[in-house]
Amino acid sequence: MSEPTKVNAQIIDVINQTQMATMSQQVVTTSGAGKAYQAVAQSTAMAVQDATDTLRNVSTIATTAIGVAMAQLLATGDPKYVTALTQAQGMMTSAANDFTSIGTAASTVLNSFPSS
């Protein structure tokens, strides 16, 4: 069996400095806080994206319903199609309000989360 070899003191010093630079309490705390902030930011961005998709889908449905109701109103003159027009417009208003509420809530959550 060979004799143990002594490690150069400079190598030991480099290892100790690297460990202090990457594993100190301040570094770990700051890194953890940054990762938590990034996770919250991503979650709020996804909530806004989902609200955007919903708004787009409701808009498609409402626009289609408005087109059909308008065509039927022009063809028949039946006032029940005015009700359908009003309801479709109400759907859009409601979806836009939901989008605003979700965006505002997401912004509030992100802005009140500590970034460091």
N, C-alpha and C positions, 0 to 999 in steps of 0.2 A: 504494500500500500504506500502511495506516495505521501510525502509531507504536505500539509496544507500550505497553500500559497497565500502570502499576505496581499490584501487588496490595497492598491494605491490610495492614499488619503484623499487625493483630488477626486477620485471616482466616488468615494464615500460622500464627500462634500457635495458633489453634483447630485447624487441620489437624494440626499437630505434636502437640498434646496428645491429640487423638483417636487418632492413630496410636500414641502411647505407651500410651494406655489400652487399646487393643485388640490391639496386636501385640507388646507387651513379652514377654520370655522367660517371666516369671512368669505372665502371663495365658495365654499359649499352653500352657505346661506344665500349669497348673491346669485349663484347659478340656479339654485332651487326656485328663488323668487322669479327669476327671469323665465324659467321654464313654465312656472304656474301662470304667469302673465300671458305668455304665448298661447297656452292652452285655453285660457279664458278668451283671449282675442280671437282665436280660431273658432271657438264655440259661438261667440256672438256674430262673427262673420257668416257662419253657416246658418244661424237663425235668420239673418237678414236675407241671405240667398234663398232660403226656403220661402220666406214671405214674398220675395220677388217672384219666385216661380208660381206661388199661389195667385198673386195679383195678375200675372200674365195669363194663367189658366182661366181665372174668373173673367178676365177681360175678353178672352176668346169666346167663352160661353155666352156672356152678356151681349157681345157684338153680334153673334149668330142669332141669338134670341131677338134682338132688336131688328135685325134684317128680316127675319121671318115675320115678326109681328107687323112691321111696317108694310111688308108686301101684302099681308093679309088685310091690314087696315085699308090700304089703297084699293085692293081688289073687292072687298066686301063692304067697307064703310062701317063695319061692326065696331062699336065703341069698346068691346071687351079687349080688343087688341091695344087700346090705349093703356089699359091696366097692365098688360104684359110689358109694354114699353117702360112704364113707370117702375115696375118691379125690376126689370133688367138694369135700369139706370141706378136703382137703389142698391142692387148687388154690387155694382161698380163702386159706388160711394162707400159702402160698407167695407169692401175689400181694400180700398185706398186708406180708409181710416185704420183698419187692422194693420196694414203695412206701416203706417206712420207710428202706431203704438208699439209695434214690435221693434222698429228701428230706434225709437226713443228709449225703450227699455234696454235694448242691447247696448246703446251708447252709455246709458246710465250705469249699467253693470260694469262695462269696461272702464269707464272713467273713475268709478269708485274703487276699483281693484288696485291695490298698491303695486306699482311697477318696480319697486325695489325694496 
